[in-house]
Amino acid sequence: MDNFDEQSSRHNTSERSISEDLEGITKDCSHNTLYEKLQSVANIGTWAVDLENSEISWSSQTKAIHEVPSNYVPSLETAIGFYKEGYDRDEITRIVSHAIKTGEPWNATLQLVTAKGNSVWIETHGMVEMRNGKCVRLFGTFQNVDNSVKLRLELEHEKREAQRASRQRGMLLSRISHELKTPLNGITGMLQAIKFEARDGIRQKKADLALHSADRLLSLINDVLDYTAIINGELTLKYSDFCIRSLVEDIVDAHKSTCKDKGIRLFAALSFDDLTYIHGDAARISQVITHLLSNAVKFTDTGFVSIHVSLKQRSGNHVLLVSVEDSGVGMGESELTNMFRPFENDRLNASEDLNGNGLGLSIINQLVERMDGELDVRSTPGKGSCFDVTLPVEVADAEVEQDNAVSISSDLLGLPLNILVVDDNDINRLVLGSMLEKYGYVPDEAENGEVAVQRAREKQYDLVFMDYAMPLLDGVGATHVILQEQLLGRNGAIIAVTANTSEDDKAICLNAGMLDFLAKPITGKDVAQQLKNMLLKKSTIA
């Protein structure tokens, strides 16, 4: 019986031992599984390097981060080879070498390229096991921090951009403040001088200087508004069909008198027919050409200024080519590099008269980009500059303009109308006058706002076509006087006719009391519609 109990006891002890062993194995497996799951959840792997046996081991999550198969066997060389070539690989090599020599732990954020070619930001922590002053083992963790690092880098980039934008706005406001003072000083100074000037000739000269300063002030304001609209993404392009020859000829004519006064030759070559219509933003194309031509004239004291405009086909599409060349002061490499930056206007230390507000070329460059075009510059100091613009356009059918002509009945055309055309350019007055003569009306003419006011005091007009930008007294000023003195006929109207076609220019004209707004180059349809509107009003009164 005792033997049986002893055998039974030994049997139970054996069972408990086996059970405990099995339980221990189960616990170890459970801990390992849990450990692997925790690594996966945290996206953290482990690694170890046995330097005595030259063996390296990676956990399953470390292999997953490297995007290698589960049976992949790394080596110290291949492990380091995963780090991005250049700084990252050099840095991890330096860190490991330093740790082996000193026994110091490390923590580093670096970039590696996985087995599948993906760039990933990782964070590695490492420690060293030293034995008798010698490093025998390295071990640590390996974590994928790609999302957090990219987010941090993006935030840092946005912060730098915001700081840069803030600095630019500060510089812009500072320069605008500086630029405003010059024309304001000219205006206030000349107006004060006029108060005490008895000599007519000197008073007239001082008034002209004040008006010139006012023009510079208006130009600065318009440029600032355009530049602000562009950098804020608020600039919109307005496409329509227009006669490109008429637009360019109008711009060239406006610069003839300045070139004549400076004693320089102005050449213009237009390589297309008189009735060539294109589809594009006429106002912005006019702005680009006008600025480039004005700039060429301003920086040229002797020699010539030339403009060549043509239509070409490239890869089945039409492009408008504009080339403006001058024999002026030219620019060096440093000036060419900075010329499209706002307020970079110190061309060869030019005088205040030559230096503009510095926004013009920046605006033109961005306008060309917005129209999917290209702007190239070639220049040599002392020999001149050449600006080449390429703009993609569509060629429109000139017949469309004729097909959409405004119809005016013979009964309406029998009504009398007094019409005044106001423009400082002789050709512009002639063109508009010929459009009116087609319907049997011969308009009176005025070459500036002062003459227009005098004409209106002598004769009551039903319809006035008023240019916006003119010397002595501009269209807005003349409109104020005419309306204030009630010089128009019953239901009479003043229509703005101008190449300054921004929304701000339009608002200025309408706020001054002008009834409508026609953008140059105007068409026969535009004039006929205004004529018809006035005749209908007159017929209702009759």
Stockholm file with secondary structure:
# STOCKHOLM 1.0

chainA/1-542         MDNFDEQSSRHNTSERSISEDLEGITKDCSHNTLYEKLQSVANIGTWAVDLENSEISWSSQTKAIHEVPSNYVPSLETAIGFYKEGYDRDEITRIVSHAIKTGEPWNATLQLVTAKGNSVWIETHGMVEMRNGKCVRLFGTFQNVDNSVKLRLELEHEKREAQRASRQRGMLLSRISHELKTPLNGITGMLQAIKFEARDGIRQKKADLALHSADRLLSLINDVLDYTAIINGELTLKYSDFCIRSLVEDIVDAHKSTCKDKGIRLFAALSFDDLTYIHGDAARISQVITHLLSNAVKFTDTGFVSIHVSLKQRSGNHVLLVSVEDSGVGMGESELTNMFRPFENDRLNASEDLNGNGLGLSIINQLVERMDGELDVRSTPGKGSCFDVTLPVEVADAEVEQDNAVSISSDLLGLPLNILVVDDNDINRLVLGSMLEKYGYVPDEAENGEVAVQRAREKQYDLVFMDYAMPLLDGVGATHVILQEQLLGRNGAIIAVTANTSEDDKAICLNAGMLDFLAKPITGKDVAQQLKNMLLKKSTIA
#=GR chainA/1-542 SS CHHHHHHHHHHHHHHHHHHHHHHHHHHHHHHHHHHHHHHHHHTEEEEEEETTTTEEEECHHHHHHHTCCTTCCCCHHHHHHTBCTTHHHHHHHHHHHHHHHHCCCEEEEEEEECTTSCEEEEEEEEEEEEETTEEEEEEEEEEECHHHHHHHHHHHHHHHHHHHHHHHHHHHHHHHHHHHHHHHHHHHHHHHHHHTCCCHHHHHHHHHHHHHHHHHHHHHHHHHHHHHHHHTTCCCCCCEEEEHHHHHHHHHHHHHHHHHHHTCEEEEEEESCTTCEEEECHHHHHHHHHHHHHHHHHTCSSSEEEEEEEEEEETTEEEEEEEEEECSSCCCHHHHHHTTSTTCCCGGGCCTTTCCCSCHHHHHHHHHHHTTCEEEEEEETTTEEEEEEEEEEEEECHHHHHHTCCCCCHHHHTSCCCEEEECSCHHHHHHHHHHHHTTTCCCEEESSHHHHHHHHHHSCCSEEEEESSCSSSCHHHHHHHHHHTTCSCTTCEEEEEESCCSHHHHHHHHHHTCSEEEESSCCHHHHHHHHHHHHHHHHHHC
#=GC SS_cons         CHHHHHHHHHHHHHHHHHHHHHHHHHHHHHHHHHHHHHHHHHTEEEEEEETTTTEEEECHHHHHHHTCCTTCCCCHHHHHHTBCTTHHHHHHHHHHHHHHHHCCCEEEEEEEECTTSCEEEEEEEEEEEEETTEEEEEEEEEEECHHHHHHHHHHHHHHHHHHHHHHHHHHHHHHHHHHHHHHHHHHHHHHHHHHTCCCHHHHHHHHHHHHHHHHHHHHHHHHHHHHHHHHTTCCCCCCEEEEHHHHHHHHHHHHHHHHHHHTCEEEEEEESCTTCEEEECHHHHHHHHHHHHHHHHHTCSSSEEEEEEEEEEETTEEEEEEEEEECSSCCCHHHHHHTTSTTCCCGGGCCTTTCCCSCHHHHHHHHHHHTTCEEEEEEETTTEEEEEEEEEEEEECHHHHHHTCCCCCHHHHTSCCCEEEECSCHHHHHHHHHHHHTTTCCCEEESSHHHHHHHHHHSCCSEEEEESSCSSSCHHHHHHHHHHTTCSCTTCEEEEEESCCSHHHHHHHHHHTCSEEEESSCCHHHHHHHHHHHHHHHHHHC
//
